Amino acid sequence: MAEGEELLPLSTSGGDSWEKDLEEALEAGGCDLETLRNIIQGRPLPAELRAKVWKIALNVAGKGDSLASWDGILDLPEQNTIHKDCLEFIALNTAHP
């Protein structure tokens, strides 16, 4: 933890008010990683909010799908060799169960 960084105490009431705070922060938008860390404080994430939290943690929230325009073809000079090797590997490994 960085000097001067304040860590709020974990709730001992057993309530889920932190989950409501987390959900509200995510719904409001513009939530940053530091805000999330202050709300979550190392507790297990609710499954329904996990994807949104990870997008913020990975800094990809609000960004478009960068692979949407990709045609799936790799333009490597050795692509034909890789393809041929893969086909041979598959043939060898499916011929003998």
N, CA, C and O atoms as CSV, one atom per row, in Angstrom:
chain,resi,resn,atom,element,x,y,z
A,1,MET,N,N,0.858,-1.169,0.000
A,1,MET,CA,C,0.000,0.000,0.000
A,1,MET,C,C,0.900,1.226,0.000
A,1,MET,O,O,1.901,1.260,0.716
A,2,ALA,N,N,0.557,2.223,-0.789
A,2,ALA,CA,C,1.352,3.441,-0.901
A,2,ALA,C,C,1.183,4.293,0.347
A,2,ALA,O,O,0.153,4.252,1.019
A,3,GLU,N,N,2.221,5.063,0.635
A,3,GLU,CA,C,2.173,5.937,1.801
A,3,GLU,C,C,1.040,6.943,1.650
A,3,GLU,O,O,0.861,7.533,0.584
A,4,GLY,N,N,0.293,7.132,2.702
A,4,GLY,CA,C,-0.810,8.082,2.680
A,4,GLY,C,C,-2.106,7.506,2.139
A,4,GLY,O,O,-3.140,8.173,2.163
A,5,GLU,N,N,-2.057,6.255,1.644
A,5,GLU,CA,C,-3.262,5.626,1.103
A,5,GLU,C,C,-4.086,5.093,2.267
A,5,GLU,O,O,-3.565,4.401,3.141
A,6,GLU,N,N,-5.349,5.413,2.273
A,6,GLU,CA,C,-6.221,5.018,3.371
A,6,GLU,C,C,-7.019,3.788,2.976
A,6,GLU,O,O,-7.610,3.738,1.897
A,7,LEU,N,N,-7.031,2.803,3.854
A,7,LEU,CA,C,-7.799,1.596,3.626
A,7,LEU,C,C,-8.947,1.574,4.614
A,7,LEU,O,O,-8.737,1.588,5.827
A,8,LEU,N,N,-10.157,1.540,4.090
A,8,LEU,CA,C,-11.328,1.530,4.954
A,8,LEU,C,C,-11.473,0.164,5.604
A,8,LEU,O,O,-11.159,-0.847,4.976
A,9,PRO,N,N,-11.937,0.109,6.839
A,9,PRO,CA,C,-12.086,-1.184,7.509
A,9,PRO,C,C,-13.172,-2.026,6.851
A,9,PRO,O,O,-14.147,-1.499,6.315
A,10,LEU,N,N,-12.987,-3.342,6.899
A,10,LEU,CA,C,-13.991,-4.249,6.362
A,10,LEU,C,C,-15.234,-4.211,7.234
A,10,LEU,O,O,-15.156,-4.095,8.457
A,11,SER,N,N,-16.362,-4.311,6.586
A,11,SER,CA,C,-17.621,-4.336,7.329
A,11,SER,C,C,-17.734,-5.667,8.058
A,11,SER,O,O,-17.518,-6.726,7.470
A,12,THR,N,N,-18.068,-5.608,9.325
A,12,THR,CA,C,-18.224,-6.835,10.098
A,12,THR,C,C,-19.688,-7.150,10.353
A,12,THR,O,O,-20.010,-8.108,11.055
A,13,SER,N,N,-20.572,-6.344,9.783
A,13,SER,CA,C,-22.000,-6.543,10.028
A,13,SER,C,C,-22.555,-7.733,9.257
A,13,SER,O,O,-23.667,-8.188,9.524
A,14,GLY,N,N,-21.770,-8.241,8.290
A,14,GLY,CA,C,-22.243,-9.363,7.498
A,14,GLY,C,C,-23.201,-8.931,6.402
A,14,GLY,O,O,-23.678,-9.767,5.634
A,15,GLY,N,N,-23.488,-7.641,6.318
A,15,GLY,CA,C,-24.391,-7.134,5.302
A,15,GLY,C,C,-23.727,-7.079,3.945
A,15,GLY,O,O,-22.522,-7.287,3.807
A,16,ASP,N,N,-24.531,-6.798,2.964
A,16,ASP,CA,C,-23.993,-6.710,1.609
A,16,ASP,C,C,-24.026,-5.277,1.106
A,16,ASP,O,O,-24.154,-5.046,-0.097
A,17,SER,N,N,-23.913,-4.308,2.015
A,17,SER,CA,C,-23.969,-2.907,1.589
A,17,SER,C,C,-22.820,-2.573,0.653
A,17,SER,O,O,-22.979,-1.738,-0.238
A,18,TRP,N,N,-21.656,-3.210,0.833
A,18,TRP,CA,C,-20.541,-2.948,-0.073
A,18,TRP,C,C,-20.872,-3.434,-1.478
A,18,TRP,O,O,-20.437,-2.828,-2.457
A,19,GLU,N,N,-21.639,-4.522,-1.593
A,19,GLU,CA,C,-22.035,-5.016,-2.908
A,19,GLU,C,C,-22.965,-4.018,-3.592
A,19,GLU,O,O,-22.876,-3.803,-4.801
A,20,LYS,N,N,-23.852,-3.413,-2.812
A,20,LYS,CA,C,-24.741,-2.386,-3.374
A,20,LYS,C,C,-23.932,-1.169,-3.802
A,20,LYS,O,O,-24.194,-0.581,-4.852
A,21,ASP,N,N,-22.940,-0.790,-2.981
A,21,ASP,CA,C,-22.065,0.331,-3.341
A,21,ASP,C,C,-21.312,0.029,-4.629
A,21,ASP,O,O,-21.171,0.895,-5.492
A,22,LEU,N,N,-20.830,-1.200,-4.752
A,22,LEU,CA,C,-20.100,-1.610,-5.947
A,22,LEU,C,C,-21.004,-1.556,-7.169
A,22,LEU,O,O,-20.618,-1.023,-8.209
A,23,GLU,N,N,-22.188,-2.101,-7.047
A,23,GLU,CA,C,-23.134,-2.105,-8.162
A,23,GLU,C,C,-23.483,-0.681,-8.592
A,23,GLU,O,O,-23.537,-0.387,-9.786
A,24,GLU,N,N,-23.718,0.197,-7.625
A,24,GLU,CA,C,-24.037,1.595,-7.939
A,24,GLU,C,C,-22.869,2.290,-8.621
A,24,GLU,O,O,-23.067,3.052,-9.568
A,25,ALA,N,N,-21.655,2.034,-8.151
A,25,ALA,CA,C,-20.474,2.653,-8.760
A,25,ALA,C,C,-20.299,2.187,-10.200
A,25,ALA,O,O,-19.953,2.980,-11.075
A,26,LEU,N,N,-20.535,0.907,-10.444
A,26,LEU,CA,C,-20.400,0.373,-11.799
A,26,LEU,C,C,-21.491,0.903,-12.720
A,26,LEU,O,O,-21.231,1.191,-13.888
A,27,GLU,N,N,-22.703,1.032,-12.205
A,27,GLU,CA,C,-23.817,1.537,-13.014
A,27,GLU,C,C,-23.656,3.018,-13.332
A,27,GLU,O,O,-24.062,3.469,-14.403
A,28,ALA,N,N,-23.070,3.773,-12.416
A,28,ALA,CA,C,-22.902,5.215,-12.618
A,28,ALA,C,C,-21.916,5.507,-13.744
A,28,ALA,O,O,-21.987,6.564,-14.371
A,29,GLY,N,N,-21.001,4.579,-14.004
A,29,GLY,CA,C,-19.995,4.784,-15.040
A,29,GLY,C,C,-18.894,5.701,-14.551
A,29,GLY,O,O,-19.049,6.391,-13.543
A,30,GLY,N,N,-17.793,5.707,-15.261
A,30,GLY,CA,C,-16.669,6.554,-14.894
A,30,GLY,C,C,-15.944,6.085,-13.650
A,30,GLY,O,O,-15.141,6.823,-13.080
A,31,CYS,N,N,-16.220,4.864,-13.225
A,31,CYS,CA,C,-15.603,4.303,-12.022
A,31,CYS,C,C,-14.173,3.878,-12.359
A,31,CYS,O,O,-13.937,3.244,-13.388
A,32,ASP,N,N,-13.220,4.230,-11.490
A,32,ASP,CA,C,-11.835,3.846,-11.746
A,32,ASP,C,C,-11.411,2.707,-10.822
A,32,ASP,O,O,-12.139,2.332,-9.903
A,33,LEU,N,N,-10.236,2.169,-11.079
A,33,LEU,CA,C,-9.746,1.019,-10.335
A,33,LEU,C,C,-9.578,1.326,-8.851
A,33,LEU,O,O,-9.881,0.481,-8.008
A,34,GLU,N,N,-9.107,2.500,-8.529
A,34,GLU,CA,C,-8.904,2.864,-7.124
A,34,GLU,C,C,-10.234,2.879,-6.362
A,34,GLU,O,O,-10.306,2.422,-5.221
A,35,THR,N,N,-11.270,3.400,-6.993
A,35,THR,CA,C,-12.599,3.401,-6.370
A,35,THR,C,C,-13.061,1.971,-6.121
A,35,THR,O,O,-13.580,1.657,-5.050
A,36,LEU,N,N,-12.870,1.108,-7.115
A,36,LEU,CA,C,-13.258,-0.293,-6.959
A,36,LEU,C,C,-12.499,-0.953,-5.813
A,36,LEU,O,O,-13.087,-1.662,-4.997
A,37,ARG,N,N,-11.200,-0.717,-5.755
A,37,ARG,CA,C,-10.393,-1.314,-4.686
A,37,ARG,C,C,-10.869,-0.864,-3.315
A,37,ARG,O,O,-10.898,-1.656,-2.373
A,38,ASN,N,N,-11.241,0.397,-3.201
A,38,ASN,CA,C,-11.723,0.907,-1.918
A,38,ASN,C,C,-13.058,0.285,-1.518
A,38,ASN,O,O,-13.330,0.096,-0.332
A,39,ILE,N,N,-13.883,-0.032,-2.507
A,39,ILE,CA,C,-15.177,-0.653,-2.207
A,39,ILE,C,C,-15.001,-2.147,-1.919
A,39,ILE,O,O,-15.548,-2.662,-0.943
A,40,ILE,N,N,-14.244,-2.834,-2.760
A,40,ILE,CA,C,-14.128,-4.291,-2.676
A,40,ILE,C,C,-13.270,-4.736,-1.490
A,40,ILE,O,O,-13.638,-5.669,-0.776
A,41,GLN,N,N,-12.154,-4.088,-1.280
A,41,GLN,CA,C,-11.248,-4.388,-0.165
A,41,GLN,C,C,-10.902,-5.868,-0.038
A,41,GLN,O,O,-10.885,-6.416,1.065
A,42,GLY,N,N,-10.631,-6.507,-1.160
A,42,GLY,CA,C,-10.185,-7.891,-1.140
A,42,GLY,C,C,-11.266,-8.939,-0.957
A,42,GLY,O,O,-10.961,-10.129,-0.872
A,43,ARG,N,N,-12.509,-8.527,-0.896
A,43,ARG,CA,C,-13.604,-9.486,-0.724
A,43,ARG,C,C,-13.908,-10.172,-2.051
A,43,ARG,O,O,-13.629,-9.615,-3.113
A,44,PRO,N,N,-14.475,-11.369,-2.001
A,44,PRO,CA,C,-14.848,-12.056,-3.243
A,44,PRO,C,C,-15.909,-11.257,-4.002
A,44,PRO,O,O,-16.857,-10.733,-3.417
A,45,LEU,N,N,-15.722,-11.179,-5.311
A,45,LEU,CA,C,-16.663,-10.430,-6.149
A,45,LEU,C,C,-17.926,-11.234,-6.412
A,45,LEU,O,O,-17.858,-12.448,-6.610
A,46,PRO,N,N,-19.067,-10.577,-6.416
A,46,PRO,CA,C,-20.294,-11.259,-6.842
A,46,PRO,C,C,-20.162,-11.640,-8.320
A,46,PRO,O,O,-19.686,-10.839,-9.125
A,47,ALA,N,N,-20.572,-12.832,-8.670
A,47,ALA,CA,C,-20.411,-13.337,-10.037
A,47,ALA,C,C,-21.009,-12.405,-11.078
A,47,ALA,O,O,-20.435,-12.232,-12.153
A,48,GLU,N,N,-22.153,-11.804,-10.777
A,48,GLU,CA,C,-22.833,-10.964,-11.770
A,48,GLU,C,C,-22.120,-9.641,-12.027
A,48,GLU,O,O,-22.420,-8.968,-13.013
A,49,LEU,N,N,-21.184,-9.253,-11.162
A,49,LEU,CA,C,-20.453,-7.988,-11.345
A,49,LEU,C,C,-19.006,-8.210,-11.771
A,49,LEU,O,O,-18.302,-7.259,-12.110
A,50,ARG,N,N,-18.566,-9.461,-11.754
A,50,ARG,CA,C,-17.160,-9.777,-12.004
A,50,ARG,C,C,-16.661,-9.264,-13.358
A,50,ARG,O,O,-15.570,-8.699,-13.430
A,51,ALA,N,N,-17.427,-9.446,-14.418
A,51,ALA,CA,C,-16.983,-9.028,-15.753
A,51,ALA,C,C,-16.782,-7.520,-15.826
A,51,ALA,O,O,-15.804,-7.051,-16.408
A,52,LYS,N,N,-17.700,-6.759,-15.243
A,52,LYS,CA,C,-17.577,-5.301,-15.270
A,52,LYS,C,C,-16.345,-4.842,-14.496
A,52,LYS,O,O,-15.636,-3.932,-14.924
A,53,VAL,N,N,-16.098,-5.479,-13.355
A,53,VAL,CA,C,-14.931,-5.117,-12.545
A,53,VAL,C,C,-13.647,-5.435,-13.305
A,53,VAL,O,O,-12.718,-4.626,-13.318
A,54,TRP,N,N,-13.588,-6.603,-13.936
A,54,TRP,CA,C,-12.391,-6.981,-14.682
A,54,TRP,C,C,-12.136,-6.037,-15.857
A,54,TRP,O,O,-10.983,-5.715,-16.144
A,55,LYS,N,N,-13.181,-5.595,-16.533
A,55,LYS,CA,C,-12.990,-4.660,-17.646
A,55,LYS,C,C,-12.345,-3.369,-17.166
A,55,LYS,O,O,-11.499,-2.800,-17.856
A,56,ILE,N,N,-12.740,-2.909,-15.992
A,56,ILE,CA,C,-12.134,-1.697,-15.435
A,56,ILE,C,C,-10.704,-1.993,-15.007
A,56,ILE,O,O,-9.804,-1.191,-15.257
A,57,ALA,N,N,-10.486,-3.141,-14.363
A,57,ALA,CA,C,-9.148,-3.511,-13.904
A,57,ALA,C,C,-8.178,-3.660,-15.075
A,57,ALA,O,O,-7.000,-3.325,-14.952
A,58,LEU,N,N,-8.665,-4.157,-16.199
A,58,LEU,CA,C,-7.823,-4.340,-17.385
A,58,LEU,C,C,-7.771,-3.104,-18.277
A,58,LEU,O,O,-7.110,-3.099,-19.316
A,59,ASN,N,N,-8.475,-2.062,-17.856
A,59,ASN,CA,C,-8.512,-0.799,-18.592
A,59,ASN,C,C,-9.061,-0.968,-20.012
A,59,ASN,O,O,-8.542,-0.374,-20.958
A,60,VAL,N,N,-10.102,-1.773,-20.153
A,60,VAL,CA,C,-10.744,-1.944,-21.456
A,60,VAL,C,C,-12.218,-1.552,-21.419
A,60,VAL,O,O,-12.929,-1.707,-22.412
A,61,ALA,N,N,-12.678,-1.044,-20.278
A,61,ALA,CA,C,-14.079,-0.638,-20.151
A,61,ALA,C,C,-14.368,0.518,-21.099
A,61,ALA,O,O,-13.603,1.480,-21.170
A,62,GLY,N,N,-15.471,0.419,-21.820
A,62,GLY,CA,C,-15.886,1.490,-22.711
A,62,GLY,C,C,-15.155,1.519,-24.041
A,62,GLY,O,O,-15.397,2.399,-24.866
A,63,LYS,N,N,-14.266,0.566,-24.254
A,63,LYS,CA,C,-13.535,0.512,-25.522
A,63,LYS,C,C,-14.204,-0.529,-26.406
A,63,LYS,O,O,-14.678,-1.557,-25.923
A,64,GLY,N,N,-14.238,-0.260,-27.674
A,64,GLY,CA,C,-14.867,-1.185,-28.608
A,64,GLY,C,C,-14.090,-2.476,-28.728
A,64,GLY,O,O,-12.969,-2.590,-28.230
A,65,ASP,N,N,-14.680,-3.431,-29.379
A,65,ASP,CA,C,-14.028,-4.710,-29.605
A,65,ASP,C,C,-12.952,-4.523,-30.659
A,65,ASP,O,O,-13.252,-4.354,-31.841
A,66,SER,N,N,-11.707,-4.553,-30.232
A,66,SER,CA,C,-10.611,-4.293,-31.161
A,66,SER,C,C,-10.418,-5.428,-32.163
A,66,SER,O,O,-9.714,-5.258,-33.158
A,67,LEU,N,N,-11.029,-6.571,-31.915
A,67,LEU,CA,C,-10.907,-7.686,-32.853
A,67,LEU,C,C,-12.107,-7.802,-33.786
A,67,LEU,O,O,-12.160,-8.718,-34.607
A,68,ALA,N,N,-13.060,-6.898,-33.676
A,68,ALA,CA,C,-14.280,-6.981,-34.478
A,68,ALA,C,C,-13.992,-6.950,-35.977
A,68,ALA,O,O,-14.687,-7.606,-36.753
A,69,SER,N,N,-12.995,-6.210,-36.383
A,69,SER,CA,C,-12.699,-6.095,-37.813
A,69,SER,C,C,-11.695,-7.147,-38.293
A,69,SER,O,O,-11.381,-7.193,-39.482
A,70,TRP,N,N,-11.191,-7.984,-37.399
A,70,TRP,CA,C,-10.198,-8.984,-37.773
A,70,TRP,C,C,-10.861,-10.126,-38.517
A,70,TRP,O,O,-11.882,-10.647,-38.069
A,71,ASP,N,N,-10.300,-10.517,-39.637
A,71,ASP,CA,C,-10.874,-11.584,-40.453
A,71,ASP,C,C,-10.408,-12.974,-40.022
A,71,ASP,O,O,-10.809,-13.971,-40.622
A,72,GLY,N,N,-9.576,-13.050,-39.000
A,72,GLY,CA,C,-9.112,-14.332,-38.495
A,72,GLY,C,C,-7.890,-14.873,-39.208
A,72,GLY,O,O,-7.367,-15.926,-38.845
A,73,ILE,N,N,-7.441,-14.167,-40.207
A,73,ILE,CA,C,-6.275,-14.613,-40.961
A,73,ILE,C,C,-5.028,-13.956,-40.384
A,73,ILE,O,O,-4.973,-12.739,-40.205
A,74,LEU,N,N,-4.031,-14.784,-40.098
A,74,LEU,CA,C,-2.751,-14.259,-39.639
A,74,LEU,C,C,-1.865,-14.045,-40.857
A,74,LEU,O,O,-1.677,-14.959,-41.661
A,75,ASP,N,N,-1.336,-12.877,-40.992
A,75,ASP,CA,C,-0.509,-12.557,-42.148
A,75,ASP,C,C,0.967,-12.776,-41.829
A,75,ASP,O,O,1.782,-11.860,-41.939
A,76,LEU,N,N,1.293,-13.990,-41.437
A,76,LEU,CA,C,2.677,-14.318,-41.132
A,76,LEU,C,C,3.337,-14.919,-42.365
A,76,LEU,O,O,2.683,-15.634,-43.124
A,77,PRO,N,N,4.609,-14.644,-42.576
A,77,PRO,CA,C,5.293,-15.215,-43.740
A,77,PRO,C,C,5.266,-16.749,-43.730
A,77,PRO,O,O,5.220,-17.379,-44.787
A,78,GLU,N,N,5.296,-17.336,-42.547
A,78,GLU,CA,C,5.321,-18.793,-42.437
A,78,GLU,C,C,3.937,-19.395,-42.205
A,78,GLU,O,O,3.831,-20.533,-41.748
A,79,GLN,N,N,2.882,-18.655,-42.510
A,79,GLN,CA,C,1.522,-19.122,-42.244
A,79,GLN,C,C,1.203,-20.428,-42.968
A,79,GLN,O,O,0.560,-21.306,-42.393
A,80,ASN,N,N,1.638,-20.569,-44.204
A,80,ASN,CA,C,1.361,-21.803,-44.952
A,80,ASN,C,C,2.041,-23.005,-44.307
A,80,ASN,O,O,1.463,-24.091,-44.251
A,81,THR,N,N,3.258,-22.817,-43.822
A,81,THR,CA,C,3.984,-23.895,-43.149
A,81,THR,C,C,3.290,-24.278,-41.847
A,81,THR,O,O,3.146,-25.461,-41.541
A,82,ILE,N,N,2.865,-23.285,-41.090
A,82,ILE,CA,C,2.155,-23.541,-39.832
A,82,ILE,C,C,0.866,-24.314,-40.110
A,82,ILE,O,O,0.554,-25.278,-39.411
A,83,HIS,N,N,0.128,-23.896,-41.117
A,83,HIS,CA,C,-1.131,-24.558,-41.470
A,83,HIS,C,C,-0.879,-26.014,-41.863
A,83,HIS,O,O,-1.587,-26.913,-41.409
A,84,LYS,N,N,0.125,-26.245,-42.704
A,84,LYS,CA,C,0.467,-27.599,-43.148
A,84,LYS,C,C,0.869,-28.467,-41.955
A,84,LYS,O,O,0.432,-29.612,-41.844
A,85,ASP,N,N,1.704,-27.921,-41.062
A,85,ASP,CA,C,2.137,-28.667,-39.874
A,85,ASP,C,C,0.954,-29.022,-38.974
A,85,ASP,O,O,0.902,-30.118,-38.418
A,86,CYS,N,N,0.023,-28.113,-38.835
A,86,CYS,CA,C,-1.168,-28.372,-38.011
A,86,CYS,C,C,-2.013,-29.487,-38.614
A,86,CYS,O,O,-2.490,-30.367,-37.896
A,87,LEU,N,N,-2.198,-29.451,-39.921
A,87,LEU,CA,C,-2.975,-30.502,-40.580
A,87,LEU,C,C,-2.304,-31.862,-40.415
A,87,LEU,O,O,-2.982,-32.863,-40.177
A,88,GLU,N,N,-0.971,-31.906,-40.539
A,88,GLU,CA,C,-0.238,-33.159,-40.350
A,88,GLU,C,C,-0.369,-33.654,-38.908
A,88,GLU,O,O,-0.551,-34.848,-38.673
A,89,PHE,N,N,-0.276,-32.747,-37.960
A,89,PHE,CA,C,-0.402,-33.097,-36.545
A,89,PHE,C,C,-1.781,-33.683,-36.257
A,89,PHE,O,O,-1.908,-34.689,-35.558
A,90,ILE,N,N,-2.801,-33.048,-36.800
A,90,ILE,CA,C,-4.172,-33.532,-36.599
A,90,ILE,C,C,-4.341,-34.912,-37.218
A,90,ILE,O,O,-4.938,-35.801,-36.610
A,91,ALA,N,N,-3.816,-35.090,-38.424
A,91,ALA,CA,C,-3.941,-36.377,-39.106
A,91,ALA,C,C,-3.252,-37.489,-38.316
A,91,ALA,O,O,-3.785,-38.592,-38.203
A,92,LEU,N,N,-2.082,-37.204,-37.776
A,92,LEU,CA,C,-1.347,-38.208,-37.007
A,92,LEU,C,C,-2.043,-38.551,-35.695
A,92,LEU,O,O,-2.014,-39.702,-35.259
A,93,ASN,N,N,-2.658,-37.577,-35.074
A,93,ASN,CA,C,-3.244,-37.784,-33.753
A,93,ASN,C,C,-4.697,-38.229,-33.790
A,93,ASN,O,O,-5.250,-38.600,-32.755
A,94,THR,N,N,-5.319,-38.202,-34.943
A,94,THR,CA,C,-6.698,-38.691,-35.028
A,94,THR,C,C,-6.753,-40.063,-35.694
A,94,THR,O,O,-7.784,-40.734,-35.644
A,95,ALA,N,N,-5.647,-40.487,-36.318
A,95,ALA,CA,C,-5.617,-41.783,-36.982
A,95,ALA,C,C,-5.554,-42.926,-35.974
A,95,ALA,O,O,-6.078,-44.009,-36.234
A,96,HIS,N,N,-4.920,-42.698,-34.831
A,96,HIS,CA,C,-4.759,-43.742,-33.806
A,96,HIS,C,C,-5.341,-43.252,-32.487
A,96,HIS,O,O,-4.712,-42.474,-31.770
A,97,PRO,N,N,-6.560,-43.722,-32.172
A,97,PRO,CA,C,-7.197,-43.248,-30.925
A,97,PRO,C,C,-6.515,-43.706,-29.672
A,97,PRO,O,O,-6.957,-43.373,-28.572
